[in-house]
Amino acid sequence: MSQWSVTPDQAGLPSIPSLDGLLVRTASGDADAFADLYDRVAPRLLGFIRRFVADPQEAEDVAFEVFVDVWRRAARFDPRHGSALAWILQSAYGLAAGGETGAGAEIALSA
């Protein structure tokens, strides 16, 4: 599938670009693609992070750090090795579990 491809919906109209395509476009510095990626991923990402981080504010801080990391490291994404969502959630897990990412951030797990 091309990064620019769209899939038709049931009415035959083009639907929104894939998350993979948005992440590839983000890698080229496309801020609009990044904004669309953020809008589509943020709710799922925050829910995922809340599984590991009990404090809501800390969870939002981790989500912010994940998106900073996504912007900085988007060029490293390779859709042949997995989906954009999996790539983003892997970064989130690293931060939520106290690991480091490309940004070097570290967040401690809640007790």
PyMOL CGO cylinders between C-alpha atoms (Angstrom):
from pymol import cmd
from pymol.cgo import CYLINDER

trace = [
    CYLINDER, 0.00, 0.00, 0.00, 1.35, 3.41, -0.91, 0.3, 1, 1, 1, 1, 1, 1,
    CYLINDER, 1.35, 3.41, -0.91, 1.80, 6.02, 1.79, 0.3, 1, 1, 1, 1, 1, 1,
    CYLINDER, 1.80, 6.02, 1.79, -0.62, 8.24, -0.10, 0.3, 1, 1, 1, 1, 1, 1,
    CYLINDER, -0.62, 8.24, -0.10, -3.27, 5.62, -0.75, 0.3, 1, 1, 1, 1, 1, 1,
    CYLINDER, -3.27, 5.62, -0.75, -6.77, 5.93, 0.56, 0.3, 1, 1, 1, 1, 1, 1,
    CYLINDER, -6.77, 5.93, 0.56, -9.35, 3.23, 0.85, 0.3, 1, 1, 1, 1, 1, 1,
    CYLINDER, -9.35, 3.23, 0.85, -12.92, 3.74, -0.33, 0.3, 1, 1, 1, 1, 1, 1,
    CYLINDER, -12.92, 3.74, -0.33, -15.66, 3.68, 2.25, 0.3, 1, 1, 1, 1, 1, 1,
    CYLINDER, -15.66, 3.68, 2.25, -18.97, 1.88, 1.70, 0.3, 1, 1, 1, 1, 1, 1,
    CYLINDER, -18.97, 1.88, 1.70, -20.32, 4.81, -0.33, 0.3, 1, 1, 1, 1, 1, 1,
    CYLINDER, -20.32, 4.81, -0.33, -17.32, 4.66, -2.66, 0.3, 1, 1, 1, 1, 1, 1,
    CYLINDER, -17.32, 4.66, -2.66, -15.87, 7.93, -1.37, 0.3, 1, 1, 1, 1, 1, 1,
    CYLINDER, -15.87, 7.93, -1.37, -12.21, 8.18, -0.35, 0.3, 1, 1, 1, 1, 1, 1,
    CYLINDER, -12.21, 8.18, -0.35, -11.59, 7.71, 3.35, 0.3, 1, 1, 1, 1, 1, 1,
    CYLINDER, -11.59, 7.71, 3.35, -8.86, 9.12, 5.52, 0.3, 1, 1, 1, 1, 1, 1,
    CYLINDER, -8.86, 9.12, 5.52, -5.20, 8.18, 4.97, 0.3, 1, 1, 1, 1, 1, 1,
    CYLINDER, -5.20, 8.18, 4.97, -3.73, 5.27, 6.91, 0.3, 1, 1, 1, 1, 1, 1,
    CYLINDER, -3.73, 5.27, 6.91, -1.80, 5.84, 10.12, 0.3, 1, 1, 1, 1, 1, 1,
    CYLINDER, -1.80, 5.84, 10.12, 1.25, 4.38, 8.37, 0.3, 1, 1, 1, 1, 1, 1,
    CYLINDER, 1.25, 4.38, 8.37, 0.94, 6.96, 5.61, 0.3, 1, 1, 1, 1, 1, 1,
    CYLINDER, 0.94, 6.96, 5.61, 0.55, 9.78, 8.11, 0.3, 1, 1, 1, 1, 1, 1,
    CYLINDER, 0.55, 9.78, 8.11, 3.67, 8.68, 9.98, 0.3, 1, 1, 1, 1, 1, 1,
    CYLINDER, 3.67, 8.68, 9.98, 5.67, 8.45, 6.75, 0.3, 1, 1, 1, 1, 1, 1,
    CYLINDER, 5.67, 8.45, 6.75, 4.53, 11.96, 5.83, 0.3, 1, 1, 1, 1, 1, 1,
    CYLINDER, 4.53, 11.96, 5.83, 5.41, 13.14, 9.35, 0.3, 1, 1, 1, 1, 1, 1,
    CYLINDER, 5.41, 13.14, 9.35, 8.94, 11.87, 8.75, 0.3, 1, 1, 1, 1, 1, 1,
    CYLINDER, 8.94, 11.87, 8.75, 9.23, 14.31, 5.87, 0.3, 1, 1, 1, 1, 1, 1,
    CYLINDER, 9.23, 14.31, 5.87, 8.26, 17.19, 8.17, 0.3, 1, 1, 1, 1, 1, 1,
    CYLINDER, 8.26, 17.19, 8.17, 4.57, 17.36, 7.23, 0.3, 1, 1, 1, 1, 1, 1,
    CYLINDER, 4.57, 17.36, 7.23, 3.05, 19.11, 10.26, 0.3, 1, 1, 1, 1, 1, 1,
    CYLINDER, 3.05, 19.11, 10.26, -0.51, 18.63, 8.96, 0.3, 1, 1, 1, 1, 1, 1,
    CYLINDER, -0.51, 18.63, 8.96, 0.04, 14.87, 8.77, 0.3, 1, 1, 1, 1, 1, 1,
    CYLINDER, 0.04, 14.87, 8.77, 1.45, 14.93, 12.31, 0.3, 1, 1, 1, 1, 1, 1,
    CYLINDER, 1.45, 14.93, 12.31, -1.60, 16.86, 13.55, 0.3, 1, 1, 1, 1, 1, 1,
    CYLINDER, -1.60, 16.86, 13.55, -3.91, 14.32, 11.90, 0.3, 1, 1, 1, 1, 1, 1,
    CYLINDER, -3.91, 14.32, 11.90, -1.87, 11.45, 13.36, 0.3, 1, 1, 1, 1, 1, 1,
    CYLINDER, -1.87, 11.45, 13.36, -2.11, 13.07, 16.81, 0.3, 1, 1, 1, 1, 1, 1,
    CYLINDER, -2.11, 13.07, 16.81, -5.88, 13.51, 16.54, 0.3, 1, 1, 1, 1, 1, 1,
    CYLINDER, -5.88, 13.51, 16.54, -6.38, 9.90, 15.53, 0.3, 1, 1, 1, 1, 1, 1,
    CYLINDER, -6.38, 9.90, 15.53, -3.94, 8.25, 17.94, 0.3, 1, 1, 1, 1, 1, 1,
    CYLINDER, -3.94, 8.25, 17.94, -4.03, 10.41, 21.09, 0.3, 1, 1, 1, 1, 1, 1,
    CYLINDER, -4.03, 10.41, 21.09, -7.15, 8.88, 22.71, 0.3, 1, 1, 1, 1, 1, 1,
    CYLINDER, -7.15, 8.88, 22.71, -5.90, 5.30, 22.23, 0.3, 1, 1, 1, 1, 1, 1,
    CYLINDER, -5.90, 5.30, 22.23, -2.41, 6.26, 23.31, 0.3, 1, 1, 1, 1, 1, 1,
    CYLINDER, -2.41, 6.26, 23.31, -3.62, 7.88, 26.52, 0.3, 1, 1, 1, 1, 1, 1,
    CYLINDER, -3.62, 7.88, 26.52, -5.77, 4.84, 27.33, 0.3, 1, 1, 1, 1, 1, 1,
    CYLINDER, -5.77, 4.84, 27.33, -2.77, 2.58, 26.76, 0.3, 1, 1, 1, 1, 1, 1,
    CYLINDER, -2.77, 2.58, 26.76, -0.52, 4.70, 28.97, 0.3, 1, 1, 1, 1, 1, 1,
    CYLINDER, -0.52, 4.70, 28.97, -3.12, 4.76, 31.76, 0.3, 1, 1, 1, 1, 1, 1,
    CYLINDER, -3.12, 4.76, 31.76, -2.63, 0.99, 32.08, 0.3, 1, 1, 1, 1, 1, 1,
    CYLINDER, -2.63, 0.99, 32.08, 0.87, 1.69, 33.39, 0.3, 1, 1, 1, 1, 1, 1,
    CYLINDER, 0.87, 1.69, 33.39, 0.65, 5.20, 34.87, 0.3, 1, 1, 1, 1, 1, 1,
    CYLINDER, 0.65, 5.20, 34.87, -2.05, 5.73, 37.49, 0.3, 1, 1, 1, 1, 1, 1,
    CYLINDER, -2.05, 5.73, 37.49, -1.80, 9.50, 37.82, 0.3, 1, 1, 1, 1, 1, 1,
    CYLINDER, -1.80, 9.50, 37.82, -3.82, 11.21, 35.03, 0.3, 1, 1, 1, 1, 1, 1,
    CYLINDER, -3.82, 11.21, 35.03, -1.48, 14.23, 34.78, 0.3, 1, 1, 1, 1, 1, 1,
    CYLINDER, -1.48, 14.23, 34.78, 1.58, 12.02, 34.62, 0.3, 1, 1, 1, 1, 1, 1,
    CYLINDER, 1.58, 12.02, 34.62, -0.11, 9.91, 31.93, 0.3, 1, 1, 1, 1, 1, 1,
    CYLINDER, -0.11, 9.91, 31.93, -0.73, 13.07, 29.88, 0.3, 1, 1, 1, 1, 1, 1,
    CYLINDER, -0.73, 13.07, 29.88, 2.91, 14.05, 30.36, 0.3, 1, 1, 1, 1, 1, 1,
    CYLINDER, 2.91, 14.05, 30.36, 4.02, 10.66, 29.06, 0.3, 1, 1, 1, 1, 1, 1,
    CYLINDER, 4.02, 10.66, 29.06, 1.69, 11.00, 26.06, 0.3, 1, 1, 1, 1, 1, 1,
    CYLINDER, 1.69, 11.00, 26.06, 3.20, 14.41, 25.31, 0.3, 1, 1, 1, 1, 1, 1,
    CYLINDER, 3.20, 14.41, 25.31, 6.71, 12.94, 25.47, 0.3, 1, 1, 1, 1, 1, 1,
    CYLINDER, 6.71, 12.94, 25.47, 5.66, 10.11, 23.16, 0.3, 1, 1, 1, 1, 1, 1,
    CYLINDER, 5.66, 10.11, 23.16, 4.42, 12.55, 20.53, 0.3, 1, 1, 1, 1, 1, 1,
    CYLINDER, 4.42, 12.55, 20.53, 7.62, 14.60, 20.81, 0.3, 1, 1, 1, 1, 1, 1,
    CYLINDER, 7.62, 14.60, 20.81, 9.52, 11.36, 20.29, 0.3, 1, 1, 1, 1, 1, 1,
    CYLINDER, 9.52, 11.36, 20.29, 7.31, 10.41, 17.33, 0.3, 1, 1, 1, 1, 1, 1,
    CYLINDER, 7.31, 10.41, 17.33, 8.01, 13.76, 15.66, 0.3, 1, 1, 1, 1, 1, 1,
    CYLINDER, 8.01, 13.76, 15.66, 11.75, 13.42, 16.21, 0.3, 1, 1, 1, 1, 1, 1,
    CYLINDER, 11.75, 13.42, 16.21, 12.08, 9.75, 15.23, 0.3, 1, 1, 1, 1, 1, 1,
    CYLINDER, 12.08, 9.75, 15.23, 9.41, 9.38, 12.54, 0.3, 1, 1, 1, 1, 1, 1,
    CYLINDER, 9.41, 9.38, 12.54, 12.07, 8.79, 9.87, 0.3, 1, 1, 1, 1, 1, 1,
    CYLINDER, 12.07, 8.79, 9.87, 13.01, 5.55, 11.65, 0.3, 1, 1, 1, 1, 1, 1,
    CYLINDER, 13.01, 5.55, 11.65, 9.54, 4.07, 11.14, 0.3, 1, 1, 1, 1, 1, 1,
    CYLINDER, 9.54, 4.07, 11.14, 9.46, 1.24, 8.59, 0.3, 1, 1, 1, 1, 1, 1,
    CYLINDER, 9.46, 1.24, 8.59, 5.97, -0.04, 7.72, 0.3, 1, 1, 1, 1, 1, 1,
    CYLINDER, 5.97, -0.04, 7.72, 7.50, -3.35, 6.59, 0.3, 1, 1, 1, 1, 1, 1,
    CYLINDER, 7.50, -3.35, 6.59, 8.30, -4.09, 10.25, 0.3, 1, 1, 1, 1, 1, 1,
    CYLINDER, 8.30, -4.09, 10.25, 4.93, -3.27, 11.80, 0.3, 1, 1, 1, 1, 1, 1,
    CYLINDER, 4.93, -3.27, 11.80, 2.12, -0.78, 11.95, 0.3, 1, 1, 1, 1, 1, 1,
    CYLINDER, 2.12, -0.78, 11.95, 2.43, 2.87, 12.91, 0.3, 1, 1, 1, 1, 1, 1,
    CYLINDER, 2.43, 2.87, 12.91, 0.21, 2.32, 15.93, 0.3, 1, 1, 1, 1, 1, 1,
    CYLINDER, 0.21, 2.32, 15.93, 2.39, -0.53, 17.18, 0.3, 1, 1, 1, 1, 1, 1,
    CYLINDER, 2.39, -0.53, 17.18, 5.50, 1.60, 16.67, 0.3, 1, 1, 1, 1, 1, 1,
    CYLINDER, 5.50, 1.60, 16.67, 3.97, 4.47, 18.66, 0.3, 1, 1, 1, 1, 1, 1,
    CYLINDER, 3.97, 4.47, 18.66, 2.71, 2.20, 21.45, 0.3, 1, 1, 1, 1, 1, 1,
    CYLINDER, 2.71, 2.20, 21.45, 6.14, 0.62, 21.74, 0.3, 1, 1, 1, 1, 1, 1,
    CYLINDER, 6.14, 0.62, 21.74, 7.60, 4.08, 22.38, 0.3, 1, 1, 1, 1, 1, 1,
    CYLINDER, 7.60, 4.08, 22.38, 4.85, 4.75, 24.93, 0.3, 1, 1, 1, 1, 1, 1,
    CYLINDER, 4.85, 4.75, 24.93, 5.56, 1.52, 26.74, 0.3, 1, 1, 1, 1, 1, 1,
    CYLINDER, 5.56, 1.52, 26.74, 9.23, 2.39, 26.95, 0.3, 1, 1, 1, 1, 1, 1,
    CYLINDER, 9.23, 2.39, 26.95, 8.44, 5.74, 28.52, 0.3, 1, 1, 1, 1, 1, 1,
    CYLINDER, 8.44, 5.74, 28.52, 5.69, 4.45, 30.82, 0.3, 1, 1, 1, 1, 1, 1,
    CYLINDER, 5.69, 4.45, 30.82, 7.91, 1.62, 32.04, 0.3, 1, 1, 1, 1, 1, 1,
    CYLINDER, 7.91, 1.62, 32.04, 10.69, 4.06, 32.89, 0.3, 1, 1, 1, 1, 1, 1,
    CYLINDER, 10.69, 4.06, 32.89, 12.80, 3.30, 29.84, 0.3, 1, 1, 1, 1, 1, 1,
    CYLINDER, 12.80, 3.30, 29.84, 14.39, 5.78, 27.52, 0.3, 1, 1, 1, 1, 1, 1,
    CYLINDER, 14.39, 5.78, 27.52, 13.42, 6.73, 24.02, 0.3, 1, 1, 1, 1, 1, 1,
    CYLINDER, 13.42, 6.73, 24.02, 15.18, 8.72, 21.38, 0.3, 1, 1, 1, 1, 1, 1,
    CYLINDER, 15.18, 8.72, 21.38, 14.38, 11.86, 23.35, 0.3, 1, 1, 1, 1, 1, 1,
    CYLINDER, 14.38, 11.86, 23.35, 16.06, 10.38, 26.44, 0.3, 1, 1, 1, 1, 1, 1,
    CYLINDER, 16.06, 10.38, 26.44, 13.00, 10.93, 28.60, 0.3, 1, 1, 1, 1, 1, 1,
    CYLINDER, 13.00, 10.93, 28.60, 12.29, 8.87, 31.64, 0.3, 1, 1, 1, 1, 1, 1,
    CYLINDER, 12.29, 8.87, 31.64, 9.02, 8.55, 33.57, 0.3, 1, 1, 1, 1, 1, 1,
    CYLINDER, 9.02, 8.55, 33.57, 8.75, 6.31, 36.64, 0.3, 1, 1, 1, 1, 1, 1,
    CYLINDER, 8.75, 6.31, 36.64, 5.91, 3.82, 36.97, 0.3, 1, 1, 1, 1, 1, 1,
    CYLINDER, 5.91, 3.82, 36.97, 3.20, 4.60, 39.47, 0.3, 1, 1, 1, 1, 1, 1,
    CYLINDER, 3.20, 4.60, 39.47, 3.00, 2.33, 42.49, 0.3, 1, 1, 1, 1, 1, 1,
]
cmd.load_cgo(trace, "trace")
